[in-house]
């Protein structure tokens, strides 16, 4: 396997990483190019967009200037602070409750609504629907969180049409940050096509409803039906990404909201060193990410180490050490999921087996799966020093907010059950 000589990403990183002649990946090159962008001019464009929509909405007598999809996580918390405080917008916050919540995430969502004094519209899916969706999509595509992404990427557009709120403001265009999928001059916007290809795994609810043997109903799939083209055109729904207009730095932004809004961090993590990311749902940093490792041979620690290296906060060697420590770990939330959907480890492994990437996994003589390669074998690859990202002086450890223990969690942070609301 080829690995980036600057960060830690493998050549099979999803959804389509590219290496240049120096062995540096497209994600690293995109971050490297950001200082060359005229962010002052871009922020002026953002200001003009927000002002235009604000004026139109208030002329119509609509109480909401825009929609902000939120989870209570670090990015959406920063988005709300920015639009509410700096740009004086009156947003309607919209969230999709996938039911696999953490107490920490619910506290952060409540804190966001209280501190920013915003209205929140929340769709809570039925727990039985969530379990059926998680199990069915696990069997179909190896993803227990399909309904998370389908919900938050669809329900805000349903609300936009219903309440006549054309502008939907998203935070980071994530695929640019991770693998450099888009050039920053593209000003990529959120569209139905983009949603279907990247968040829906190519499936619309109609596809799942009519499959032979599908246990899903229109009731289960209700929040995933995207508005019709006629309705989208009538309201002129538009989705923009803030990361096209401001120099997006998730860690700096998180540390700002920790101090400004009392955003609560994790205390420890089982599968990564990052204490700030994916706090609101139980499985994103756990079983969901572990399944990614079983399929492609890398996980969340690789994602997080790559980000830290690219921003000059971690050396490549330190990042490799984190990947080797965390990426392979079976998370404790696996047991919560298995109990909820009445499955065993063996059943999950059997489902995932045909989905394993043969470029990184092979069968041993005894039938066990073996990784053909890993980043630990590429510490001293030729050319690493030539393309090394220098460390910045402001590098520092992740901040811990004061620990809060609830009835749903042990002090170690291991959650024993889902929290609905």
RAQUIPE-V122373 format. One record per residue. N is the residue number from 0. PHI is phi in radians with two decimals (NA if undefined). PSI is psi in whole degrees, -180 to 180 (none if undefined). Layout:
n=N phi=PHI psi=PSI
n=N phi=PHI psi=PSI
//
This chain:
n=0 phi=NA psi=136
n=1 phi=-1.52 psi=138
n=2 phi=-2.15 psi=147
n=3 phi=-1.00 psi=137
n=4 phi=-1.46 psi=-6
n=5 phi=-1.83 psi=-49
n=6 phi=-1.84 psi=-141
n=7 phi=-2.27 psi=10
n=8 phi=-1.30 psi=140
n=9 phi=-1.47 psi=165
n=10 phi=-1.19 psi=-17
n=11 phi=-1.66 psi=14
n=12 phi=-1.08 psi=136
n=13 phi=-1.57 psi=149
n=14 phi=-1.80 psi=59
n=15 phi=1.97 psi=73
n=16 phi=-1.51 psi=153
n=17 phi=-2.27 psi=138
n=18 phi=-1.85 psi=143
n=19 phi=-1.63 psi=-171
n=20 phi=-1.14 psi=-21
n=21 phi=-1.62 psi=3
n=22 phi=1.39 psi=20
n=23 phi=-1.76 psi=136
n=24 phi=-1.38 psi=162
n=25 phi=-1.12 psi=-32
n=26 phi=-1.15 psi=-42
n=27 phi=-1.09 psi=-43
n=28 phi=-1.14 psi=-37
n=29 phi=-1.11 psi=-46
n=30 phi=-1.10 psi=-38
n=31 phi=-1.07 psi=-32
n=32 phi=-1.43 psi=-12
n=33 phi=-1.06 psi=-40
n=34 phi=-1.07 psi=-19
n=35 phi=-1.38 psi=-12
n=36 phi=-1.42 psi=141
n=37 phi=-1.44 psi=87
n=38 phi=-1.23 psi=-26
n=39 phi=-1.10 psi=-44
n=40 phi=-1.16 psi=-38
n=41 phi=-1.18 psi=-39
n=42 phi=-1.16 psi=-31
n=43 phi=-1.13 psi=-39
n=44 phi=-1.07 psi=-45
n=45 phi=-1.05 psi=-46
n=46 phi=-0.99 psi=-44
n=47 phi=-1.16 psi=-40
n=48 phi=-1.08 psi=-50
n=49 phi=-1.11 psi=-41
n=50 phi=-1.11 psi=-42
n=51 phi=-1.05 psi=-49
n=52 phi=-1.23 psi=-36
n=53 phi=-1.06 psi=-47
n=54 phi=-1.11 psi=-43
n=55 phi=-1.12 psi=-43
n=56 phi=-1.15 psi=-41
n=57 phi=-1.29 psi=-30
n=58 phi=-1.15 psi=-33
n=59 phi=-1.38 psi=-12
n=60 phi=1.42 psi=15
n=61 phi=-1.38 psi=130
n=62 phi=-1.24 psi=-12
n=63 phi=-2.03 psi=128
n=64 phi=-1.42 psi=-30
n=65 phi=-2.87 psi=173
n=66 phi=-1.93 psi=138
n=67 phi=-2.09 psi=112
n=68 phi=-1.18 psi=130
n=69 phi=-2.33 psi=157
n=70 phi=-2.19 psi=-15
n=71 phi=1.64 psi=1
n=72 phi=-1.37 psi=-180
n=73 phi=-1.08 psi=-44
n=74 phi=-1.19 psi=-49
n=75 phi=-1.19 psi=-31
n=76 phi=-1.11 psi=-44
n=77 phi=-1.15 psi=-41
n=78 phi=-0.98 psi=-48
n=79 phi=-1.12 psi=-45
n=80 phi=-1.01 psi=-46
n=81 phi=-1.09 psi=-50
n=82 phi=-1.25 psi=-36
n=83 phi=-1.30 psi=-42
n=84 phi=-1.56 psi=-51
n=85 phi=-1.40 psi=-38
n=86 phi=-1.87 psi=3
n=87 phi=0.94 psi=40
n=88 phi=-1.53 psi=151
n=89 phi=-1.87 psi=89
n=90 phi=-1.54 psi=154
n=91 phi=-1.72 psi=119
n=92 phi=-1.43 psi=134
n=93 phi=-2.26 psi=131
n=94 phi=-2.39 psi=154
n=95 phi=-1.95 psi=120
n=96 phi=-1.58 psi=105
n=97 phi=-1.38 psi=-9
n=98 phi=1.43 psi=-11
n=99 phi=-1.64 psi=53
n=100 phi=-1.45 psi=163
n=101 phi=-1.93 psi=150
n=102 phi=-1.01 psi=-39
n=103 phi=-1.06 psi=-46
n=104 phi=-1.10 psi=-41
n=105 phi=-1.17 psi=-36
n=106 phi=-1.13 psi=-41
n=107 phi=-1.17 psi=-37
n=108 phi=-1.14 psi=-45
n=109 phi=-1.07 psi=-44
n=110 phi=-1.06 psi=-41
n=111 phi=-1.06 psi=-49
n=112 phi=-1.10 psi=-41
n=113 phi=-1.22 psi=-48
n=114 phi=-1.20 psi=-37
n=115 phi=-1.67 psi=-3
n=116 phi=0.94 psi=57
n=117 phi=-2.05 psi=154
n=118 phi=-1.40 psi=140
n=119 phi=-2.21 psi=130
n=120 phi=-1.96 psi=123
n=121 phi=-2.23 psi=127
n=122 phi=-1.69 psi=120
n=123 phi=-1.84 psi=115
n=124 phi=-1.30 psi=151
n=125 phi=-1.12 psi=136
n=126 phi=-0.95 psi=-38
n=127 phi=-1.14 psi=-39
n=128 phi=-1.08 psi=-44
n=129 phi=-1.05 psi=-42
n=130 phi=-1.16 psi=-42
n=131 phi=-1.12 psi=-43
n=132 phi=-1.11 psi=-44
n=133 phi=-1.10 psi=-45
n=134 phi=-1.20 psi=-43
n=135 phi=-1.13 psi=-43
n=136 phi=-1.32 psi=-25
n=137 phi=-1.07 psi=-47
n=138 phi=-1.18 psi=-31
n=139 phi=-1.48 psi=-47
n=140 phi=-2.29 psi=5
n=141 phi=1.30 psi=29
n=142 phi=-2.28 psi=117
n=143 phi=-1.53 psi=-5
n=144 phi=-2.03 psi=21
n=145 phi=-0.97 psi=-41
n=146 phi=-1.19 psi=-26
n=147 phi=-0.99 psi=-57
n=148 phi=-1.21 psi=-40
n=149 phi=-1.07 psi=-40
n=150 phi=-1.20 psi=-51
n=151 phi=-1.27 psi=-21
n=152 phi=-1.59 psi=-3
n=153 phi=-2.11 psi=-49
n=154 phi=-0.99 psi=-40
n=155 phi=-1.02 psi=-34
n=156 phi=-1.25 psi=-35
n=157 phi=-1.03 psi=-43
n=158 phi=-1.18 psi=-40
n=159 phi=-1.00 psi=-43
n=160 phi=-1.23 psi=-45
n=161 phi=-1.13 psi=-39
n=162 phi=-1.81 psi=8
n=163 phi=0.97 psi=56
n=164 phi=-2.12 psi=97
n=165 phi=-1.15 psi=-37
n=166 phi=-1.63 psi=124
n=167 phi=-2.01 psi=123
n=168 phi=-1.86 psi=112
n=169 phi=-1.67 psi=168
n=170 phi=-1.61 psi=-96
n=171 phi=-1.64 psi=138
n=172 phi=-1.45 psi=94
n=173 phi=-1.08 psi=-35
n=174 phi=-1.24 psi=-26
n=175 phi=-1.20 psi=-43
n=176 phi=-1.11 psi=-44
n=177 phi=-1.37 psi=-53
n=178 phi=-2.16 psi=7
n=179 phi=1.14 psi=37
n=180 phi=-1.10 psi=-38
n=181 phi=-2.05 psi=145
n=182 phi=-1.26 psi=141
n=183 phi=-1.20 psi=-15
n=184 phi=-1.39 psi=-7
n=185 phi=-1.32 psi=-23
n=186 phi=0.84 psi=53
n=187 phi=-1.00 psi=137
n=188 phi=-2.04 psi=163
n=189 phi=-1.36 psi=126
n=190 phi=-2.37 psi=167
n=191 phi=-1.05 psi=-41
n=192 phi=-1.12 psi=-45
n=193 phi=-1.08 psi=-42
n=194 phi=-1.05 psi=-46
n=195 phi=-1.16 psi=-43
n=196 phi=-1.22 psi=-38
n=197 phi=-1.88 psi=-33
n=198 phi=-1.74 psi=-30
n=199 phi=-1.71 psi=-1
n=200 phi=0.97 psi=31
n=201 phi=1.50 psi=-1
n=202 phi=-1.85 psi=139
n=203 phi=-1.84 psi=160
n=204 phi=-1.01 psi=-32
n=205 phi=-1.05 psi=-37
n=206 phi=-1.11 psi=-42
n=207 phi=-1.28 psi=-33
n=208 phi=-1.15 psi=-38
n=209 phi=-1.73 psi=7
n=210 phi=-1.27 psi=144
n=211 phi=-1.09 psi=130
n=212 phi=1.43 psi=3
n=213 phi=-1.20 psi=132
n=214 phi=-1.53 psi=1
n=215 phi=-1.54 psi=148
n=216 phi=-2.11 psi=169
n=217 phi=-1.08 psi=-29
n=218 phi=-1.12 psi=-45
n=219 phi=-1.07 psi=-37
n=220 phi=-1.70 psi=3
n=221 phi=-0.91 psi=-43
n=222 phi=-1.35 psi=1
n=223 phi=-1.87 psi=0
n=224 phi=-1.42 psi=117
n=225 phi=-1.34 psi=146
n=226 phi=-1.01 psi=155
n=227 phi=-1.19 psi=160
n=228 phi=-1.04 psi=-36
n=229 phi=-1.10 psi=-44
n=230 phi=-1.20 psi=-40
n=231 phi=-1.09 psi=-41
n=232 phi=-1.24 psi=-38
n=233 phi=-1.06 psi=-44
n=234 phi=-1.52 psi=-17
n=235 phi=1.06 psi=51
n=236 phi=-1.14 psi=134
n=237 phi=-2.40 psi=133
n=238 phi=-2.02 psi=120
n=239 phi=-1.99 psi=156
n=240 phi=-1.90 psi=127
n=241 phi=-1.08 psi=-30
n=242 phi=-1.17 psi=-11
n=243 phi=-1.38 psi=-15
n=244 phi=-2.10 psi=-20
n=245 phi=-2.21 psi=152
n=246 phi=-1.28 psi=94
n=247 phi=-1.23 psi=125
n=248 phi=-2.46 psi=94
n=249 phi=-1.04 psi=-38
n=250 phi=-1.21 psi=-45
n=251 phi=-1.07 psi=-41
n=252 phi=-1.13 psi=-39
n=253 phi=-1.14 psi=-43
n=254 phi=-1.19 psi=-26
n=255 phi=-1.18 psi=-47
n=256 phi=-1.30 psi=-22
n=257 phi=-1.06 psi=-44
n=258 phi=-1.40 psi=-38
n=259 phi=-1.43 psi=-37
n=260 phi=-2.15 psi=8
n=261 phi=1.05 psi=36
n=262 phi=-1.04 psi=135
n=263 phi=-1.71 psi=133
n=264 phi=-1.74 psi=170
n=265 phi=-1.29 psi=158
n=266 phi=-1.61 psi=-45
n=267 phi=-2.49 psi=162
n=268 phi=-2.32 psi=149
n=269 phi=-1.50 psi=-30
n=270 phi=-2.11 psi=9
n=271 phi=-2.84 psi=169
n=272 phi=-1.69 psi=-10
n=273 phi=-1.33 psi=120
n=274 phi=-1.63 psi=0
n=275 phi=-1.87 psi=-25
n=276 phi=-1.76 psi=148
n=277 phi=0.94 psi=54
n=278 phi=-1.63 psi=-17
n=279 phi=-1.56 psi=-17
n=280 phi=-2.21 psi=152
n=281 phi=-1.23 psi=-33
n=282 phi=-1.80 psi=-14
n=283 phi=-1.03 psi=-45
n=284 phi=-1.56 psi=-3
n=285 phi=-1.90 psi=-111
n=286 phi=-1.06 psi=-42
n=287 phi=-0.95 psi=-47
n=288 phi=-1.25 psi=-34
n=289 phi=-1.10 psi=-37
n=290 phi=-1.12 psi=-36
n=291 phi=-1.08 psi=-42
n=292 phi=-1.07 psi=-44
n=293 phi=-1.13 psi=-29
n=294 phi=-1.50 psi=-44
n=295 phi=-2.07 psi=-5
n=296 phi=1.44 psi=10
n=297 phi=-2.57 psi=162
n=298 phi=-2.50 psi=-157
n=299 phi=-1.08 psi=-36
n=300 phi=-1.08 psi=-33
n=301 phi=-1.13 psi=-47
n=302 phi=-1.00 psi=-48
n=303 phi=-1.22 psi=-40
n=304 phi=-1.13 psi=-41
n=305 phi=-1.04 psi=-44
n=306 phi=-1.09 psi=-46
n=307 phi=-1.12 psi=-40
n=308 phi=-1.12 psi=-45
n=309 phi=-1.09 psi=-32
n=310 phi=-1.62 psi=8
n=311 phi=1.29 psi=27
n=312 phi=-1.87 psi=-2
n=313 phi=-2.71 psi=141
n=314 phi=-1.35 psi=161
n=315 phi=-1.08 psi=-38
n=316 phi=-1.14 psi=-41
n=317 phi=-1.13 psi=-40
n=318 phi=-1.11 psi=-42
n=319 phi=-1.07 psi=-41
n=320 phi=-1.07 psi=-39
n=321 phi=-1.17 psi=-41
n=322 phi=-1.07 psi=-46
n=323 phi=-1.17 psi=-28
n=324 phi=-1.35 psi=-38
n=325 phi=-1.93 psi=-35
n=326 phi=-1.03 psi=-30
n=327 phi=-1.60 psi=-3
n=328 phi=-1.28 psi=130
n=329 phi=-1.35 psi=122
n=330 phi=-1.46 psi=152
n=331 phi=-1.21 psi=-24
n=332 phi=-1.18 psi=-12
n=333 phi=-0.95 psi=-41
n=334 phi=-1.18 psi=-34
n=335 phi=-1.12 psi=-44
n=336 phi=-1.15 psi=-46
n=337 phi=-1.02 psi=-40
n=338 phi=-1.16 psi=-41
n=339 phi=-1.15 psi=-37
n=340 phi=-1.89 psi=7
n=341 phi=0.99 psi=59
n=342 phi=-2.28 psi=172
n=343 phi=-2.11 psi=165
n=344 phi=-0.95 psi=-44
n=345 phi=-1.06 psi=-38
n=346 phi=-1.16 psi=-40
n=347 phi=-1.12 psi=-47
n=348 phi=-1.04 psi=-38
n=349 phi=-1.14 psi=-39
n=350 phi=-1.14 psi=-41
n=351 phi=-1.34 psi=-25
n=352 phi=-0.83 psi=-52
n=353 phi=-1.26 psi=-9
n=354 phi=-1.64 psi=-5
n=355 phi=-1.18 psi=137
n=356 phi=-1.31 psi=116
n=357 phi=-1.17 psi=-13
n=358 phi=-1.30 psi=-16
n=359 phi=-2.18 psi=-24
n=360 phi=-1.98 psi=144
n=361 phi=-2.52 psi=160
n=362 phi=-1.51 psi=133
n=363 phi=-1.38 psi=173
n=364 phi=-1.06 psi=-29
n=365 phi=-1.60 psi=6
n=366 phi=1.62 psi=-7
n=367 phi=-1.37 psi=155
n=368 phi=-1.50 psi=136
n=369 phi=-2.23 psi=133
n=370 phi=-1.32 psi=130
n=371 phi=-1.22 psi=-28
n=372 phi=-2.73 psi=165
n=373 phi=-2.72 psi=165
n=374 phi=-1.06 psi=-25
n=375 phi=-1.09 psi=-20
n=376 phi=-1.52 psi=3
n=377 phi=-2.24 psi=27
n=378 phi=-1.13 psi=-42
n=379 phi=-1.96 psi=32
n=380 phi=-0.98 psi=147
n=381 phi=-1.06 psi=133
n=382 phi=1.66 psi=-7
n=383 phi=-1.07 psi=-47
n=384 phi=-1.17 psi=-31
n=385 phi=-1.12 psi=-35
n=386 phi=-1.88 psi=12
n=387 phi=-1.05 psi=138
n=388 phi=-1.48 psi=123
n=389 phi=-1.20 psi=147
n=390 phi=-1.28 psi=147
n=391 phi=-1.64 psi=153
n=392 phi=-1.21 psi=-23
n=393 phi=-1.54 psi=13
n=394 phi=-1.12 psi=134
n=395 phi=-2.72 psi=162
n=396 phi=-1.15 psi=163
n=397 phi=-1.14 psi=144
n=398 phi=-1.48 psi=136
n=399 phi=-1.73 psi=125
n=400 phi=-1.42 psi=164
n=401 phi=-0.99 psi=137
n=402 phi=-1.30 psi=137
n=403 phi=-2.17 psi=128
n=404 phi=-1.91 psi=131
n=405 phi=-1.98 psi=175
n=406 phi=-1.14 psi=-19
n=407 phi=-1.57 psi=-9
n=408 phi=-2.27 psi=148
n=409 phi=-1.47 psi=160
n=410 phi=-0.97 psi=-26
n=411 phi=-1.21 psi=-12
n=412 phi=1.63 psi=1
n=413 phi=-1.41 psi=117
n=414 phi=-1.48 psi=138
n=415 phi=-1.72 psi=-17
n=416 phi=-2.79 psi=165
n=417 phi=-1.29 psi=153
n=418 phi=-2.09 psi=117
n=419 phi=-1.27 psi=-51
n=420 phi=-2.56 psi=none
//
